[in-house]
Amino acid sequence: MIRRPVLWTVLALLVGSLALTACGSDDDEAAGDATTAAETGGAATTGEGGGGGPAVKVGLVTDIGGLDDRSFNFLANQGLERAQDELGVEGRVVISRTNSDYVPNLSSLARQDYDLVIAVGFLMAEALDAVAKQFPDTNFAIIDFAQEELASKPKNVRGLLFKEQEAGYLVGYLAGLAVAEEGGANPTVSTVGGQKIPPVDRYIAGFQAGAKAANPDITAVNGYSQDFVDQAKCKEIALNQIARGSSVVFQVAGQCGLGALNAAKEKNVWGIGVDADQGYLGPHILTSALKKVDVAVFQTIQAVEDGSFSGGENTVFDVASGGVGLGEVSPEVPAGLASQVSEVQDKIASGAITDIPETVG
């Protein structure tokens, strides 16, 4: 085991922030400090879009994990920034501090006639359903929730879904190989989930299946923090798992999960990142399960910009489409292990490996 210039930009952003928060909630009360317009590298531009007409306006509402999660919301913002750079769209990010911010934040953007409003995350489904009904002429998209599963099935909403179980399977397979390489009795790997919601469980179910496919003798331990923000909660769970013999910890908890990866570093075991490539944290990161939220956001904005966007259905991102996959593998991993996982990835893409579980047993 390893043991191992600027003044005018500021004024424009300040005015944009005041204008956004002043739109307030459904009854026109100000949302206050809970609604924060974040800088996105051009949030108040008024130029022309790629087609020569007025710039498409895109609003992005984060969940409570915020942009500092270095994974889910962070990636969504990267997709928006790419669209600003390459497509010339206007972009604004609104940060949700609590669940009660979702409706006012989504509504404030719709009231300002944004061409597309993106809800970042499964937990925003109920709020988006309510707002989409109120603003039927606004295009909406929601990450991690199927359009047909929204209560009112609004036709102006597009679901952006991912086969997280495929990415989970890949990192689990590598974890199983790494544990087998290190030897020892009672091989154990573990997962630290945030809230028990379908996207989280798909990652975990895939991870467990992949680990056991690579190493049938492995034991898989799982725990939930019921939190996506508090790193201390995830760190405590991970430390307990490591004490029970886990030599690989896979975090599926956003910003909270950074605490689990910190525990792995402290205890000199492997950690696995989620959504974004989190190898920047150090060589103790075995790899990361990639979920290309940035690509989903960019492509959806592009569809609005070129006029091909349609609500009432979903886009699904998987290994075959390049929407999920395996991050960089730690340089401390023998090259042969990475090549074995690459072969497994090809089999998933071709359909030779199917029926990867989506629910945790």
BADRENBA-470875 format. One line per field, with one value per residue (C-alpha): residue number from 1; residue in three letters; chain; x, y, z. Coordinates in Angstrom, 2 decimals, decimal comma. Example, Ala and Ser with C-alpha at 12.3 -4.5 7.8 and 13.67 -1.06 7.14 Angstrom:
<atoms>
nr <- c(1/2);
rest <- c(ALA/SER);
kette <- c(A/A);
c1 <- c(12,30/13,67);
c2 <- c(-4,50/-1,06);
c3 <- c(7,80/7,14);
</atoms>
This chain:
<atoms>
nr <- c(1/2/3/4/5/6/7/8/9/10/11/12/13/14/15/16/17/18/19/20/21/22/23/24/25/26/27/28/29/30/31/32/33/34/35/36/37/38/39/40/41/42/43/44/45/46/47/48/49/50/51/52/53/54/55/56/57/58/59/60/61/62/63/64/65/66/67/68/69/70/71/72/73/74/75/76/77/78/79/80/81/82/83/84/85/86/87/88/89/90/91/92/93/94/95/96/97/98/99/100/101/102/103/104/105/106/107/108/109/110/111/112/113/114/115/116/117/118/119/120/121/122/123/124/125/126/127/128/129/130/131/132/133/134/135/136/137/138/139/140/141/142/143/144/145/146/147/148/149/150/151/152/153/154/155/156/157/158/159/160/161/162/163/164/165/166/167/168/169/170/171/172/173/174/175/176/177/178/179/180/181/182/183/184/185/186/187/188/189/190/191/192/193/194/195/196/197/198/199/200/201/202/203/204/205/206/207/208/209/210/211/212/213/214/215/216/217/218/219/220/221/222/223/224/225/226/227/228/229/230/231/232/233/234/235/236/237/238/239/240/241/242/243/244/245/246/247/248/249/250/251/252/253/254/255/256/257/258/259/260/261/262/263/264/265/266/267/268/269/270/271/272/273/274/275/276/277/278/279/280/281/282/283/284/285/286/287/288/289/290/291/292/293/294/295/296/297/298/299/300/301/302/303/304/305/306/307/308/309/310/311/312/313/314/315/316/317/318/319/320/321/322/323/324/325/326/327/328/329/330/331/332/333/334/335/336/337/338/339/340/341/342/343/344/345/346/347/348/349/350/351/352/353/354/355/356/357/358/359/360/361);
rest <- c(MET/ILE/ARG/ARG/PRO/VAL/LEU/TRP/THR/VAL/LEU/ALA/LEU/LEU/VAL/GLY/SER/LEU/ALA/LEU/THR/ALA/CYS/GLY/SER/ASP/ASP/ASP/GLU/ALA/ALA/GLY/ASP/ALA/THR/THR/ALA/ALA/GLU/THR/GLY/GLY/ALA/ALA/THR/THR/GLY/GLU/GLY/GLY/GLY/GLY/GLY/PRO/ALA/VAL/LYS/VAL/GLY/LEU/VAL/THR/ASP/ILE/GLY/GLY/LEU/ASP/ASP/ARG/SER/PHE/ASN/PHE/LEU/ALA/ASN/GLN/GLY/LEU/GLU/ARG/ALA/GLN/ASP/GLU/LEU/GLY/VAL/GLU/GLY/ARG/VAL/VAL/ILE/SER/ARG/THR/ASN/SER/ASP/TYR/VAL/PRO/ASN/LEU/SER/SER/LEU/ALA/ARG/GLN/ASP/TYR/ASP/LEU/VAL/ILE/ALA/VAL/GLY/PHE/LEU/MET/ALA/GLU/ALA/LEU/ASP/ALA/VAL/ALA/LYS/GLN/PHE/PRO/ASP/THR/ASN/PHE/ALA/ILE/ILE/ASP/PHE/ALA/GLN/GLU/GLU/LEU/ALA/SER/LYS/PRO/LYS/ASN/VAL/ARG/GLY/LEU/LEU/PHE/LYS/GLU/GLN/GLU/ALA/GLY/TYR/LEU/VAL/GLY/TYR/LEU/ALA/GLY/LEU/ALA/VAL/ALA/GLU/GLU/GLY/GLY/ALA/ASN/PRO/THR/VAL/SER/THR/VAL/GLY/GLY/GLN/LYS/ILE/PRO/PRO/VAL/ASP/ARG/TYR/ILE/ALA/GLY/PHE/GLN/ALA/GLY/ALA/LYS/ALA/ALA/ASN/PRO/ASP/ILE/THR/ALA/VAL/ASN/GLY/TYR/SER/GLN/ASP/PHE/VAL/ASP/GLN/ALA/LYS/CYS/LYS/GLU/ILE/ALA/LEU/ASN/GLN/ILE/ALA/ARG/GLY/SER/SER/VAL/VAL/PHE/GLN/VAL/ALA/GLY/GLN/CYS/GLY/LEU/GLY/ALA/LEU/ASN/ALA/ALA/LYS/GLU/LYS/ASN/VAL/TRP/GLY/ILE/GLY/VAL/ASP/ALA/ASP/GLN/GLY/TYR/LEU/GLY/PRO/HIS/ILE/LEU/THR/SER/ALA/LEU/LYS/LYS/VAL/ASP/VAL/ALA/VAL/PHE/GLN/THR/ILE/GLN/ALA/VAL/GLU/ASP/GLY/SER/PHE/SER/GLY/GLY/GLU/ASN/THR/VAL/PHE/ASP/VAL/ALA/SER/GLY/GLY/VAL/GLY/LEU/GLY/GLU/VAL/SER/PRO/GLU/VAL/PRO/ALA/GLY/LEU/ALA/SER/GLN/VAL/SER/GLU/VAL/GLN/ASP/LYS/ILE/ALA/SER/GLY/ALA/ILE/THR/ASP/ILE/PRO/GLU/THR/VAL/GLY);
kette <- c(A/A/A/A/A/A/A/A/A/A/A/A/A/A/A/A/A/A/A/A/A/A/A/A/A/A/A/A/A/A/A/A/A/A/A/A/A/A/A/A/A/A/A/A/A/A/A/A/A/A/A/A/A/A/A/A/A/A/A/A/A/A/A/A/A/A/A/A/A/A/A/A/A/A/A/A/A/A/A/A/A/A/A/A/A/A/A/A/A/A/A/A/A/A/A/A/A/A/A/A/A/A/A/A/A/A/A/A/A/A/A/A/A/A/A/A/A/A/A/A/A/A/A/A/A/A/A/A/A/A/A/A/A/A/A/A/A/A/A/A/A/A/A/A/A/A/A/A/A/A/A/A/A/A/A/A/A/A/A/A/A/A/A/A/A/A/A/A/A/A/A/A/A/A/A/A/A/A/A/A/A/A/A/A/A/A/A/A/A/A/A/A/A/A/A/A/A/A/A/A/A/A/A/A/A/A/A/A/A/A/A/A/A/A/A/A/A/A/A/A/A/A/A/A/A/A/A/A/A/A/A/A/A/A/A/A/A/A/A/A/A/A/A/A/A/A/A/A/A/A/A/A/A/A/A/A/A/A/A/A/A/A/A/A/A/A/A/A/A/A/A/A/A/A/A/A/A/A/A/A/A/A/A/A/A/A/A/A/A/A/A/A/A/A/A/A/A/A/A/A/A/A/A/A/A/A/A/A/A/A/A/A/A/A/A/A/A/A/A/A/A/A/A/A/A/A/A/A/A/A/A/A/A/A/A/A/A/A/A/A/A/A/A/A/A/A/A/A/A/A/A/A/A/A/A/A/A/A/A/A/A);
c1 <- c(0,00/1,23/2,09/2,83/-8,39/-9,99/-12,02/-14,75/-15,01/-15,44/-18,12/-19,97/-19,92/-21,10/-24,00/-24,87/-24,85/-27,16/-29,54/-29,75/-30,34/-32,89/-35,18/-35,73/-38,10/-41,44/-43,24/-40,62/-38,91/-35,14/-33,29/-30,59/-27,22/-28,37/-28,38/-24,88/-23,85/-20,45/-17,85/-17,72/-15,25/-17,76/-21,02/-22,23/-21,16/-23,65/-21,97/-23,19/-23,32/-21,64/-24,48/-24,19/-27,33/-27,74/-25,70/-27,50/-28,00/-27,34/-27,88/-26,44/-27,82/-25,54/-26,71/-25,54/-22,13/-21,05/-18,22/-15,59/-16,58/-13,85/-16,10/-19,81/-20,66/-17,09/-17,37/-20,74/-19,16/-16,27/-18,76/-20,38/-17,02/-16,10/-19,38/-18,59/-15,15/-16,05/-19,66/-19,79/-22,74/-23,52/-23,22/-24,13/-23,72/-26,05/-24,85/-27,39/-26,56/-29,52/-32,20/-34,70/-32,67/-33,42/-36,83/-35,90/-32,59/-34,14/-37,03/-34,80/-33,00/-36,22/-37,68/-34,68/-35,43/-32,40/-32,45/-31,38/-31,42/-29,50/-30,21/-27,11/-28,20/-30,75/-31,72/-33,12/-35,78/-38,80/-37,83/-37,18/-40,50/-42,33/-40,39/-40,57/-44,37/-44,38/-42,13/-43,19/-41,38/-37,98/-35,67/-34,43/-32,03/-31,36/-28,34/-28,94/-32,72/-34,84/-37,38/-40,15/-39,66/-40,48/-43,93/-45,52/-43,29/-42,68/-41,93/-39,47/-37,01/-34,26/-32,68/-28,90/-28,13/-24,98/-24,23/-22,22/-22,22/-19,89/-17,33/-17,75/-17,09/-13,85/-12,40/-13,64/-11,88/-8,63/-9,11/-9,57/-6,41/-4,41/-5,47/-4,62/-1,21/-0,47/-1,50/-2,51/-5,45/-9,00/-8,71/-11,12/-12,18/-14,73/-16,96/-18,07/-21,31/-23,01/-26,78/-28,30/-29,65/-29,59/-26,49/-24,48/-25,73/-24,99/-21,35/-21,16/-22,95/-20,66/-17,58/-18,49/-19,22/-15,97/-13,87/-15,37/-14,96/-11,23/-10,85/-13,67/-12,30/-12,65/-14,92/-16,69/-17,69/-20,00/-21,18/-23,13/-22,42/-25,88/-23,95/-22,21/-20,37/-18,96/-15,56/-15,21/-18,17/-16,71/-13,27/-14,62/-16,42/-13,30/-11,09/-13,47/-13,42/-9,63/-9,54/-11,66/-9,04/-9,98/-6,96/-8,87/-11,44/-13,72/-15,40/-18,83/-19,76/-18,65/-16,92/-17,57/-15,71/-12,49/-12,34/-12,40/-9,50/-7,63/-8,13/-6,69/-3,64/-3,15/-3,41/-1,29/-3,91/-5,34/-8,08/-10,30/-11,75/-15,13/-16,61/-13,49/-9,95/-8,75/-5,24/-3,97/-4,39/-1,34/0,00/-2,20/-5,11/-5,34/-7,56/-10,89/-14,31/-14,95/-18,41/-18,12/-20,68/-18,71/-19,24/-22,96/-23,37/-21,40/-23,25/-26,63/-25,72/-24,47/-27,83/-29,62/-27,18/-27,65/-31,40/-31,44/-32,36/-35,55/-37,14/-39,34/-36,58/-33,11/-29,51/-27,59/-23,80/-21,90/-18,51/-19,28/-20,03/-17,08/-19,39/-18,02/-14,71/-11,47/-9,22/-5,44/-3,95/-1,42/2,18/2,78/0,50/2,18/1,56/0,07/-2,87/-3,85/-3,76/-6,08/-8,61/-8,30/-9,34/-12,35/-13,31/-13,23/-15,51/-18,02/-17,98/-18,52/-21,30/-19,28/-19,77/-23,37/-25,76/-23,59/-25,73/-27,21/-28,41/-26,53/-27,47);
c2 <- c(0,00/3,48/5,19/7,88/47,57/46,65/49,56/49,47/45,72/45,92/48,60/46,56/43,47/45,43/46,96/43,52/41,97/44,65/44,30/40,54/40,48/43,29/41,00/39,02/36,15/35,14/37,97/40,52/40,69/40,94/37,68/39,50/37,99/34,53/35,50/36,35/37,15/35,59/36,76/34,60/36,50/38,69/38,60/42,03/42,07/43,35/42,45/40,33/36,56/34,23/34,61/38,42/39,15/40,10/37,91/34,92/35,40/32,37/32,16/29,40/28,71/26,62/24,28/24,89/23,34/26,56/27,14/26,12/22,45/21,94/19,41/19,69/23,40/24,29/22,32/23,85/27,29/26,19/25,22/28,65/30,41/28,39/29,46/33,08/32,77/30,72/31,68/35,24/34,64/36,73/34,67/35,08/32,71/32,92/31,10/29,40/29,49/27,40/25,27/28,09/30,20/27,95/29,37/33,06/32,57/30,74/33,19/36,27/35,13/34,20/37,64/39,23/37,34/35,09/32,83/29,80/29,18/26,14/24,52/22,73/19,58/16,97/18,83/21,73/19,67/20,73/24,40/24,22/22,52/25,37/28,12/26,51/26,47/30,14/31,12/28,90/31,07/30,63/27,75/25,77/22,86/20,83/18,68/15,20/15,11/13,66/16,01/13,42/12,92/16,54/16,71/18,85/17,57/21,12/21,22/24,11/22,01/19,73/17,16/16,67/13,17/11,11/7,42/7,88/4,12/3,73/6,16/4,53/1,11/2,30/3,81/0,82/-1,56/0,35/0,34/-3,43/-3,89/-1,56/-3,41/-6,76/-5,39/-4,40/-7,79/-8,46/-10,14/-8,78/-6,30/-3,40/-0,29/2,33/5,15/8,36/9,63/12,95/12,73/9,46/10,58/8,71/10,35/9,59/6,02/5,37/6,28/4,06/1,09/1,22/1,53/-1,51/-3,59/-2,57/-3,28/-6,77/-7,48/-6,77/-8,46/-10,85/-11,12/-7,41/-5,92/-2,65/-0,31/2,67/5,64/8,88/12,27/13,65/16,79/18,20/21,06/20,22/18,63/17,58/15,19/13,38/13,26/11,58/8,92/8,25/7,96/5,38/3,43/3,49/2,26/-0,67/-1,53/0,50/1,18/3,16/5,89/7,15/10,46/11,18/14,22/17,37/19,89/17,72/14,90/16,90/16,04/12,34/12,81/14,70/11,74/9,44/11,64/11,78/8,01/7,32/5,41/5,99/8,54/8,80/12,12/12,76/14,77/16,83/15,49/15,99/14,68/18,18/17,24/15,01/11,59/9,91/10,47/7,14/8,63/10,47/9,51/12,15/13,59/16,23/18,71/21,43/19,72/19,26/22,93/24,14/21,92/22,97/26,65/26,01/24,47/27,61/29,80/27,92/27,49/23,71/23,62/21,78/21,10/18,20/15,60/14,65/14,44/11,48/11,53/8,23/6,62/6,08/9,79/10,89/12,39/10,31/8,53/8,05/10,88/10,92/7,94/8,57/8,31/5,89/3,28/0,58/1,28/-2,16/-1,41/1,71/-0,18/-2,86/-0,21/1,35/-1,99/-2,10/1,42/0,31/-2,61/-0,32/2,04/-0,82/-2,42/-5,51/-4,65/-3,87/-4,08/-2,07/-1,61/1,80/1,27/0,44/-2,93);
c3 <- c(0,00/-0,56/2,71/1,49/-16,97/-13,95/-12,40/-15,06/-14,84/-11,07/-11,39/-14,02/-11,85/-8,82/-10,72/-12,18/-8,71/-7,30/-10,22/-9,81/-6,08/-6,31/-8,32/-5,15/-4,61/-6,05/-4,25/-5,35/-1,97/-2,19/-1,75/0,21/0,98/-0,04/-3,71/-4,87/-8,42/-8,93/-11,41/-14,50/-16,65/-18,47/-16,54/-17,69/-21,34/-23,90/-27,15/-30,02/-30,04/-32,48/-34,98/-35,15/-33,12/-29,47/-27,14/-25,65/-21,90/-19,71/-15,96/-13,79/-10,31/-8,07/-5,36/-1,80/-2,49/-4,18/-6,63/-4,08/-4,24/-6,88/-8,57/-9,49/-9,34/-10,24/-13,47/-14,36/-14,09/-16,28/-18,98/-18,75/-18,91/-22,00/-23,65/-22,84/-24,40/-27,48/-28,19/-26,88/-24,56/-21,51/-18,36/-14,73/-11,80/-8,80/-5,68/-3,44/0,27/1,44/-0,19/0,26/-2,19/-5,16/-6,14/-5,78/-7,57/-10,52/-10,65/-10,62/-13,76/-15,54/-14,76/-16,44/-19,67/-19,65/-22,70/-20,66/-16,92/-15,66/-12,30/-11,03/-9,31/-8,32/-5,16/-7,21/-9,01/-6,99/-7,17/-10,91/-11,54/-9,80/-11,57/-15,02/-14,76/-13,79/-16,73/-19,66/-22,23/-20,56/-21,48/-18,48/-18,00/-14,88/-14,19/-12,74/-13,00/-15,79/-17,35/-17,25/-13,52/-12,71/-11,15/-13,88/-16,71/-18,05/-21,76/-21,38/-19,34/-20,58/-18,27/-18,37/-17,12/-16,64/-16,31/-13,13/-12,60/-15,59/-14,19/-10,77/-12,27/-13,85/-10,67/-8,68/-11,07/-10,64/-6,86/-6,91/-8,96/-6,70/-3,55/-5,14/-6,17/-2,58/-1,22/2,34/4,01/4,04/1,15/1,74/-0,16/0,85/-0,33/1,38/-0,13/0,53/0,57/-0,55/-3,91/-7,25/-8,79/-5,65/-5,43/-9,09/-8,50/-5,41/-6,99/-10,00/-7,80/-5,73/-8,84/-10,50/-7,42/-7,06/-10,77/-10,44/-7,05/-6,02/-2,47/-1,78/0,89/0,08/2,92/2,46/4,50/3,97/5,49/4,56/3,65/0,59/2,30/5,75/5,16/8,79/8,47/5,49/7,04/10,14/8,10/6,03/9,12/10,56/7,30/7,18/10,76/9,59/6,98/3,91/1,75/-0,93/-0,18/-2,97/-2,18/-3,68/-1,62/-3,38/-1,14/1,92/0,20/0,16/3,85/2,99/0,60/3,29/5,64/2,97/2,71/6,47/6,81/3,75/1,77/-1,67/-2,31/-5,40/-6,54/-8,12/-11,01/-11,77/-11,92/-8,34/-8,90/-8,11/-4,45/-4,64/-5,64/-3,02/-5,44/-7,23/-9,92/-10,26/-11,59/-14,22/-14,82/-17,51/-16,25/-18,03/-21,38/-20,69/-19,80/-22,82/-25,29/-23,89/-24,19/-27,70/-28,61/-27,41/-29,31/-32,60/-32,17/-31,76/-28,05/-27,19/-23,84/-22,84/-23,04/-21,78/-22,92/-21,50/-21,16/-20,84/-21,49/-25,17/-25,68/-23,55/-20,94/-18,07/-17,66/-15,79/-14,64/-14,55/-12,75/-9,99/-11,20/-8,33/-9,93/-12,03/-15,72/-16,27/-14,00/-15,90/-19,20/-17,80/-16,82/-20,26/-21,75/-19,44/-20,53/-24,17/-23,33/-21,63/-24,61/-27,07/-25,02/-24,14/-20,46/-19,59/-16,66/-14,30/-11,17/-10,43/-6,88/-3,70/-2,21);
</atoms>
